[in-house]
């Protein structure tokens, strides 16, 4: 569904992504692992047109998107759960969900999808009228995921969904990711929590200083010495 081919991205003169190539197939959960400043968030920004690559190609369902606008990329069926959630903090929870459906005009379908999000995240149903910025971090993460679902994406990219959450909430978020995949949505996951990410992913890539240094199945990465030493504490 998603393919990056020799992608190179820059911030000014700084060459951040260097010949990045990866792919995500329909129905998969694929994770991108890496330490801080490895280029994980830059990869997400490049996929979604927030940063245009200077070289290379990005294809979603065989269509080039490397020069498209972010709104057009979302409309094409690709959704983002951004790093640090980035909810609309002064708007209500319901208004946040409605913003996720900005490109859709069938109000009956949007209403039905809000109901579906409330089934996936029961806590959101209890908070629909609440100002989103007053929710806990875990609740805001659920809202960010629910907002992404509102565009009816065929694939969701998630940037550090476990960041800043307690272990119990991390487990809840990852269980929800499995449920979203079960419902038919493909997932590309950027994570520092390598153990949790690899426990649910099918495959993974390891990013170091802007380069893919390793790719394999999730079980193989869990036992790889480089991954164990760098991301699993050598355990």
Buried (B, 14 or more C-beta within 10 A) or exposed (E): BBBBBEBBBBEEEEEBBBBBBBBBEEEBBBBBBBBEEBBBBBBBBBBBBBBEBEBBBBBBBEEEBBEBEBEEBBBBBBBBBBBBBEBBEEBBBBBBBBBBBEEBEEEEEBEEBBEBBBEBBEBBEEBBEBBBEEBEBBBBBBBBBBBBBBBBBBBBBBBBBBBEBEEEBBEBBBEBBEEBBEEEBBBBBBBBBBBBBBBBBBBBBBBBEBBBEBBBEBBBBBEBEEBBEBBBEEE
